[in-house]
Amino acid sequence: MKQLTNPRMDQCIGCQSCSLACARTVYKKISWNCTGIRIHSSGGLTSGFIADRCLACDPAPCTEVCPTAAFSGRRGGGVIFKKKLCIRCGNCADACPVDAVSRDREGNVYVCIHCGVCVDFCPQNCLEMREVAAVPEVQT
């Protein structure tokens, strides 16, 4: 199981290439507001940048509050998001402890699904997909 990590954010130049790649390929939109990874300044141009992304909680609080199962847990942490089941209630965004779930003006939900599309678009090599051991399911 792989998860998106951002081990070299000190090299980030804030170009938003990763965000636009996610928005365009995963969510079929062209907007910095419609993406699973959002880059912003950590306090000024000379202080660097931060990537807001899903940290692959296990269990993920967003899955526990979703009334329609649009959010479900992913083996090894993180979420599977089924957009067609989403009723735009916002419970997921409210429950996320790291603000990784975002919503646009219409209430549409965006979250990192750890697909890795953004990695290839980062010109500074700040992002990577890292292998993590999946926890075996308990047989009952």
C-alpha positions in Angstrom: 0.0 0.0 0.0 1.4 3.4 -0.9 0.7 6.8 0.6 1.6 10.3 -0.5 4.2 12.0 1.5 5.9 15.3 1.3 9.4 14.8 2.7 11.1 17.6 0.9 8.8 20.6 1.3 11.8 22.7 2.1 12.4 22.6 -1.7 8.9 23.7 -2.6 8.7 26.9 -4.7 4.9 27.2 -4.4 4.2 26.7 -8.1 1.0 24.7 -7.5 1.8 22.2 -10.3 0.9 19.3 -8.0 -2.5 21.0 -7.1 -3.4 21.6 -10.7 -2.4 18.1 -11.7 -4.7 16.7 -9.1 -7.6 19.0 -10.0 -7.2 18.3 -13.7 -6.7 14.6 -13.7 -8.5 13.4 -10.6 -11.4 15.9 -10.2 -11.6 17.0 -13.9 -11.5 20.7 -13.0 -8.9 23.4 -13.4 -8.8 25.3 -10.1 -6.6 25.4 -7.0 -9.8 25.2 -5.0 -10.8 21.8 -6.5 -7.9 19.6 -5.5 -6.8 17.0 -3.0 -3.5 18.7 -2.2 -3.3 22.4 -1.5 -0.1 24.4 -1.3 0.2 27.6 0.7 2.8 29.8 2.3 3.8 28.9 5.8 3.8 32.6 6.7 5.6 34.6 4.0 7.5 34.2 0.8 10.8 33.6 2.7 9.4 31.1 5.2 8.5 28.3 2.8 5.4 26.4 1.9 3.0 23.8 3.4 1.1 21.1 1.7 -2.4 20.4 3.0 -3.1 16.8 2.2 -4.6 13.7 3.7 -2.3 12.2 6.4 -3.9 8.8 6.0 -5.5 8.5 9.4 -6.4 5.0 10.3 -9.3 5.0 11.2 -10.1 8.3 9.4 -12.5 10.6 11.3 -14.1 11.7 8.0 -15.2 8.2 7.3 -16.9 7.9 10.7 -19.1 10.9 10.2 -20.1 10.4 6.6 -23.8 9.5 6.5 -23.8 8.0 3.0 -20.6 6.0 3.0 -19.2 8.4 0.3 -16.0 8.2 2.5 -14.8 4.8 3.4 -11.5 3.7 5.0 -8.7 2.6 2.8 -6.5 -0.4 3.8 -3.3 1.0 5.3 -4.9 4.4 6.1 -6.6 7.2 4.1 -9.9 7.2 2.3 -11.7 6.0 -0.7 -14.1 8.8 -1.9 -17.2 8.0 -3.9 -18.3 11.3 -5.3 -21.7 10.0 -6.5 -22.7 9.1 -2.9 -21.7 12.5 -1.5 -24.6 14.7 -0.4 -22.3 17.7 0.4 -23.2 17.8 4.1 -19.7 18.9 5.1 -19.4 16.5 8.0 -16.1 15.1 6.5 -14.5 18.5 6.3 -15.6 19.4 9.8 -14.2 16.1 11.2 -10.8 16.2 9.5 -8.2 17.1 12.2 -5.7 18.5 9.6 -8.0 20.4 7.2 -7.2 18.0 4.4 -10.8 17.7 3.3 -11.9 20.9 1.5 -15.1 22.2 -0.1 -15.7 24.7 -2.9 -18.4 27.3 -2.9 -21.0 24.8 -4.2 -20.1 22.4 -1.4 -18.3 19.8 -3.5 -15.7 17.8 -1.5 -12.1 17.4 -2.4 -9.6 15.1 -0.6 -6.3 13.4 -1.4 -6.9 9.7 -2.4 -3.2 8.9 -2.4 -3.2 8.2 -6.1 0.2 9.8 -6.7 -0.7 11.8 -9.8 0.8 15.0 -8.2 4.2 13.4 -7.7 5.2 13.4 -11.3 4.2 17.1 -11.8 6.3 18.5 -8.9 9.4 20.2 -10.6 11.2 20.3 -7.2 10.7 16.6 -6.3 9.0 17.5 -3.0 6.5 14.7 -3.1 6.8 11.0 -3.2 4.7 7.8 -2.8 6.0 5.7 0.0 5.2 2.1 0.7 3.6 1.4 4.0 2.7 -2.0 5.5 -1.0 -2.7 5.3 -2.4 -4.0 8.5 -3.9 -7.4 8.0 -7.6 -7.7 8.5 -8.7 -9.7 11.5 -10.7 -12.8 10.7 -13.8 -13.2 12.9 
